[in-house]
């Protein structure tokens, strides 16, 4: 809680938390305490040094609200020595502008690329501030941004009010082209591996900086916060988490930057997300087979290990409202008509 | 659009506003909600329209369970449970569900007959609103329970999925049903789904088209329960009821929509 811009977090030697997924307490959170100012529409973005040439700008571990400016996402930037790579641009035009100023105040190199890890709005709604820089995303993410951007804007204007001033959905322009699901970029002193995984959305871009051992996990990993599921494929998501765990075991990364929740070391966020998805899908399967109605299921308390997470129970209710009816219909499949 | 009478409501609201302004703060605590525990200014007109002069009370034991926020305004899950009143006033005659601030307020009217006085279903909501269950016992008294559901809204004025893609006509009035045991002692749960677009009539160019009546009869042709539905019931209604464990034999679900199309299906118990 005492971190400041420029403070180096203890990011090395991060295997200590590897088995901590079932621990009751929250993950250590080194993020600075933000004081967004709604009168000035100032997000109080505070880049925090995470590794060599690497900074994160952490959002609130929370649900969207006017109090937090709807800033609940972690963005990041890497000064490679051959230009800066920015990851995600936040929920609004104002976020993008303030992010750009924060980057410029921290590093001298020009920004050469802006990567959005999936199609969700807080991964790309700051793009208006980056109009002169290549904005890159997986082709499926770009198509999704184009299809759903307007609906996202409607929703965020309703939820966030003035913080959205002047924001227009501006999808990424440059498709990230992969070969066999992978691309390696050598930029200055950093090697970035780009991978396409699936499950949180149909196109989840993950970035591993093998130079610093940092994984930018996007929406595949949530920490201390209920995962969002509007475009989920639960089986594919679990398989992607297995893949991330294998890369971790192979030593490709030790530090995890999730899009939502504290930056942490090791497998804690991967295991939390896996634990949640298994519990959630098991709950829906069992309750549908029992005959429970959605109205009843929404009143079911969550197990204590999930109860302290941010966005509880609103995010769980969104998930159940969207997904449980499919399980109910499956359970009804025997027709009565003759 | 039966019972859809916007003008008196608007006029009434204007009068109330004028009265409040005229009072100039002298009677700042004046209650325009008729004592409604949900604090809704619609309640007095709603009461007059549906209950007239009949005796009524607010009854916290009439449970209306809905989400705090309607994440899907086209299918808001509700469960009404009036079992606590089962022995009161000669037993429960009907359960009438209304939504104060929907363009069509009436949702459904349920006569439990031999079923337990509880029912789950989904509705469309146009905006945040109180949702009420008005329970009439055989002695003519009304017992009113309710809950607030917040909503971004819009659920009544966009077409449902099967209307939007045109697939409704291939499945119209088909029935799926399944029994579930052991949720409530002495009762078996029946979950029913009837395929129907349930058009509200509030989408441009799409007239109201909805199931009006459903009834389940036992093997001897005697009704087990009766249900009247209105426009706000969600597309492809999924209805959950509780029936005595002793009910056996071939049951028959029948009913019709407002265009006269018939619903007729055997429900094997």
Interface residues (C-beta under 8 A of the other chain):
Chain A: X155 X158 X290 X291 X292 X293 X294 X295 X296 X298 X299 X314 X317 X318 X321 X322 X325 X328 X329 X331 X332 X333 X334 X335 X336 X337 X338
Chain B: X65 X66 X67 X68 X69 X71 X72 X75 X77 X78 X79 X120 X122 X152 X174 X175 X176 X177 X178 X180 X183 X189 X191 X192 X193 X238 X240 X253 X265 X266 X267 X268
